[in-house]
Amino acid sequence: MSWDPYATLGVSRSATADEIRRAYRTLAKELHPDVRPGDKAAEERFKKATAAFNLLSDPTTKARFDRGEIDADGNERMAFGSRPRQGARAHAGAGAGPGPGADAFDLGDIFSDLFGPGFGSSRGYTRMRGRDIRFTLEVDFLDAVNGARKRISLAEGRTLDVAIPAGVETGQVLRLKNQGGPGVQGGPAGDALVELNVKPHPFFRREGQDIHMDLNISLTEAVEGGKIQAPTPTGPVTLTIPAGSNTGKVLRLKGKGVSGQGDQFVRLQVVLPEIPDEELKRFVKKWPKRDYTPPRP
């Protein structure tokens, strides 16, 4: 469960901008690392209070947090890429600067007011790294296997080009350095963390580095054998069907697995015509081995 920036500052959710500022000033005066050197617990509380102040002093991020669109760390709560047909969209803005007309707070001014001009400038505590922003991106199965490049649009109109490495799987996270929320007081920007969700394929299945699929063949192809076109993640190839193949026989395509590291396994399925074939019925009735019973469990 995400932490509560209001509770961290000790203010109510209806607190005004001035109340938020005063609450932070009080905590900063008590917890600043230059006031309590070597106190790691106080330093962590100071960092948390500063993060809470950065979120709540910005009207845009405060409103988004209050609406439940982002959590206290600025991470998006809404699924990224909820409309895959229209391209992935991120509802970013967490960590963005104050909106038009916003009364921006300067942490350097706060610390100067508390401790005197220039306080903390050499220690760099007013320079803070921006928030990391998290998204979820849906990726097509073949793009995950072969690699691809995707352009995503952020809510503020900015776009990012994301390189999808070949062989990625659901749950992997790509880190886009310095593409997150802006830093505070000239600090470095945070990162964009993109969690991948690989969509299933109509007939390919992945198991480790191998690709599996079922392939329908005709009765003639099963009995006589032959060469047919079989799909692979990188394009169709010619597959030789041995004569006398049964449903369940598995053929191996070496090197046709994920990014060339694994293999592709093709399971044959003998499929009869959907419309009964009278000629085939007559043949079976006259077939000398018509009473043949295949092995069964």
Backbone hydrogen bonds, N-H to C=O, Kabsch-Sander energy under -0.5 kcal/mol:
donor,donor_aa,acceptor,acceptor_aa,energy
8,T,4,D,-2.1
9,L,5,P,-1.8
10,G,6,Y,-1.3
11,V,6,Y,-2.3
15,A,12,S,-1.7
20,I,16,T,-2.3
21,R,17,A,-2.3
22,R,18,D,-2.7
23,A,19,E,-2.3
24,Y,20,I,-2.1
25,R,21,R,-2.5
26,T,22,R,-2.2
27,L,23,A,-2.0
28,A,24,Y,-3.2
29,K,25,R,-2.3
30,E,26,T,-1.3
31,L,27,L,-3.0
32,H,28,A,-2.1
35,V,32,H,-2.1
36,R,32,H,-2.0
39,D,36,R,-1.7
40,K,38,G,-1.2
43,E,39,D,-2.3
44,E,40,K,-2.5
45,R,41,A,-2.1
46,F,42,A,-2.5
47,K,43,E,-2.4
48,K,44,E,-2.3
49,A,45,R,-2.6
50,T,46,F,-2.5
51,A,47,K,-2.3
52,A,48,K,-2.4
53,F,49,A,-2.6
54,N,50,T,-2.7
55,L,51,A,-1.9
56,L,52,A,-2.7
57,S,53,F,-2.5
58,D,55,L,-0.5
62,K,58,D,-2.8
63,A,59,P,-2.1
64,R,60,T,-2.0
65,F,61,T,-2.5
66,D,62,K,-2.7
67,R,63,A,-1.8
68,G,65,F,-1.3
69,E,64,R,-2.5
70,I,64,R,-0.8
71,D,75,N,-2.1
74,G,71,D,-2.1
76,E,134,R,-1.0
77,R,69,E,-3.0
78,M,69,E,-0.7
81,G,89,R,-1.6
82,S,79,A,-0.7
86,Q,83,R,-1.7
87,G,84,P,-1.1
90,A,153,S,-2.7
92,A,90,A,-1.7
96,A,93,G,-2.5
102,A,99,G,-2.4
104,A,102,A,-1.3
107,L,105,F,-0.6
110,I,106,D,-1.8
111,F,107,L,-2.6
112,S,108,G,-2.2
113,D,109,D,-2.5
114,L,110,I,-2.1
115,F,111,F,-3.1
116,G,112,S,-2.0
119,F,116,G,-1.7
121,S,118,G,-1.7
124,G,120,G,-1.9
125,Y,120,G,-0.7
127,R,124,G,-0.6
128,M,126,T,-0.9
128,M,184,V,-1.7
130,G,188,P,-2.7
133,I,191,D,-2.3
135,F,193,L,-2.7
137,L,195,E,-3.0
139,V,197,N,-2.3
144,A,140,D,-2.1
145,V,141,F,-1.9
146,N,142,L,-2.8
147,G,143,D,-2.2
148,A,164,I,-2.0
150,K,162,V,-2.9
152,I,150,K,-0.6
152,I,160,L,-3.0
153,S,88,A,-1.2
154,L,158,R,-3.7
155,A,90,A,-0.7
157,G,154,L,-2.1
160,L,152,I,-2.6
162,V,150,K,-3.9
162,V,160,L,-0.6
163,A,161,D,-0.5
164,I,148,A,-3.6
164,I,162,V,-0.6
167,G,144,A,-2.4
168,V,144,A,-1.0
168,V,165,P,-1.2
171,G,196,L,-3.0
172,Q,169,E,-1.9
174,L,194,V,-3.0
176,L,174,L,-0.6
176,L,192,A,-3.3
177,K,175,R,-0.8
179,Q,176,L,-1.5
180,G,190,G,-2.7
181,G,131,R,-2.6
183,G,187,G,-0.6
184,V,128,M,-3.0
187,G,184,V,-1.0
190,G,181,G,-3.0
192,A,176,L,-2.4
193,L,133,I,-3.1
193,L,191,D,-0.6
194,V,174,L,-3.1
194,V,192,A,-0.6
195,E,135,F,-3.2
195,E,193,L,-0.7
196,L,172,Q,-2.9
197,N,137,L,-2.4
199,K,139,V,-2.9
201,H,204,F,-0.6
205,R,212,H,-2.2
207,E,210,D,-2.5
210,D,207,E,-2.1
211,I,263,D,-2.4
212,H,205,R,-3.1
213,M,265,F,-1.9
215,L,267,R,-2.9
217,I,269,Q,-2.7
222,A,218,S,-2.1
223,V,219,L,-2.5
224,E,220,T,-3.0
225,G,220,T,-0.5
225,G,221,E,-1.4
226,G,241,I,-2.1
228,I,239,L,-2.5
230,A,237,V,-3.1
235,G,232,T,-1.7
237,V,230,A,-2.5
239,L,228,I,-3.5
241,I,226,G,-4.0
241,I,239,L,-0.6
244,G,222,A,-1.4
245,S,222,A,-1.8
245,S,242,P,-0.9
248,G,268,L,-3.2
249,K,246,N,-1.9
251,L,266,V,-3.0
253,L,264,Q,-3.5
254,K,252,R,-0.7
256,K,253,L,-1.5
257,G,262,G,-2.2
258,V,209,Q,-2.5
260,G,257,G,-1.3
261,Q,258,V,-2.8
262,G,209,Q,-0.5
262,G,258,V,-0.5
264,Q,253,L,-2.3
265,F,211,I,-3.0
266,V,251,L,-3.4
266,V,264,Q,-0.5
267,R,213,M,-2.8
267,R,265,F,-0.6
268,L,249,K,-3.1
268,L,266,V,-0.6
269,Q,215,L,-2.2
271,V,217,I,-2.7
278,E,276,P,-0.7
281,K,277,D,-2.1
282,R,278,E,-2.4
283,F,279,E,-2.2
284,V,280,L,-2.5
285,K,281,K,-2.0
286,K,282,R,-1.3
287,W,283,F,-0.9
287,W,284,V,-0.6
290,R,287,W,-1.7
292,Y,289,K,-2.1
